[in-house]
Amino acid sequence: MSNPFNRDLFNLDGRTAVVTGAGGGLGRVFAQALGAFGAKVFCTDIDLAGVEQTAKTINQSGGSAEPLQVDAADETSIANLAAAIEAAGGRCDLLVNNAGIATGKYRIHEMPVDDWDRLMAVNLRGVFLCTKALLPFMVANQSGSVINIASIAGIGGVSPQIPAVSANYSASKGAVIAFTRQGAAEYGGDGIRFNAICPGWHLGTELGREEVGTQTPEQIEAFLAKLHELTPMGRTGDPAELAGLVVYLASDASSFLTGQVIANDGGWSAI
Ligand SMILES: NC(=O)c1ccc[n+]([C@@H]2O[C@H](COP(=O)([O-])OP(=O)(O)OC[C@H]3O[C@@H](n4cnc5c(N)ncnc54)[C@H](O)[C@@H]3O)[C@@H](O)[C@H]2O)c1
């Protein structure tokens, strides 16, 4: 490694990144952060207009980004992504598995099986499919960083007083954490690191918007008050507050860090 006591430690020049679900929300922040630190970013999402917008902001800021319409839950669509990476020179150094959904809020005994299957197809099977398709580029290069976006719901149950988390969501994120640790164990010898970020409550994205839309203003106020009460820092996070962590996990600054699960949650999981 070059001089570690240097800002270049976080430099991503020459790296190629793929971010799934980059059409908005946290994925847009991850793509913009990696782009700002020098990576060429393939911004992927089912929402083409969203990724075009994300890529535009990166390119306008002097970075390099390409938008691609990719369904992270569909094998054919992911094969097209791998073909695009191949055509661009066959490099994929960084993968951020961010695409994820939430379904309606149900207790376990009332949850439609379809909601379970639909969510797992994206949040868990999608992480597997994207990782499987892009790992060969990293193995060929004997280097890479896979960053999986799990959730605080994957490390602990969430009180039913908070009407936003169901068991399918928590179970998918817990499985993403296990997948991350298994990946770290399997691919450490190939120079490929696997880590998971567990975001706490970062509001302002579309996740769970439908569910929140069914609440009265009083219920939303009570929901926010409960989040603040249960978070040691007394507030929710801004999506931009995840930028530093993703750059750290992508860069040489974390060169010996793998298999770790880092909660960015204002202390939620500390108590
Ligand atoms: N916002 C939070 O507070 C929070 C907390 C914990 C975890 N997370 C996780 O962070 C990730 C991003 O969440 P967000 O809050 O930005 O949500 P969001 O709904 O704002 O964004 C998700 C993005 O994923 C895309 N997407 C959905 N299904 C897809 C598919 N099959 N293929 C490709 N793209 C798809 C959507 O089009 C959207 O652009 C998710 O995995 C979520 O579970 C978010």
The ligand as an ORCA input file, in Angstrom:
! r2SCAN-3c Opt
* xyz 0 1
  N     -33.946      4.521      4.202
  C     -33.684      3.861      5.298
  O     -33.855      4.374      6.409
  C     -33.147      2.469      5.258
  C     -32.868      1.842      6.484
  C     -32.346      0.565      6.459
  C     -32.091     -0.073      5.274
  N     -32.382      0.551      4.088
  C     -32.086     -0.183      2.861
  O     -31.414      0.674      1.972
  C     -31.718      0.320      0.631
  C     -32.232      1.538     -0.107
  O     -33.428      1.980      0.517
  P     -34.044      3.419      0.258
  O     -34.522      3.910      1.561
  O     -33.129      4.253     -0.543
  O     -35.329      3.000     -0.602
  P     -35.956      3.642     -1.918
  O     -37.254      2.938     -2.103
  O     -35.962      5.133     -1.831
  O     -34.940      3.225     -3.061
  C     -34.814      1.906     -3.500
  C     -34.407      1.896     -4.946
  O     -34.336      0.524     -5.353
  C     -34.964      0.406     -6.610
  N     -35.431     -0.963     -6.808
  C     -36.491     -1.581     -6.229
  N     -36.601     -2.826     -6.705
  C     -35.590     -3.005     -7.580
  C     -35.171     -4.077     -8.399
  N     -35.841     -5.232     -8.437
  N     -34.072     -3.915     -9.163
  C     -33.397     -2.737     -9.165
  N     -33.750     -1.694     -8.433
  C     -34.833     -1.819     -7.655
  C     -36.088      1.426     -6.594
  O     -36.498      1.742     -7.915
  C     -35.432      2.580     -5.863
  O     -34.758      3.454     -6.743
  C     -32.730     -0.824      0.713
  O     -32.062     -2.069      0.595
  C     -33.302     -0.665      2.098
  O     -33.824     -1.867      2.608
  C     -32.910      1.784      4.069
*
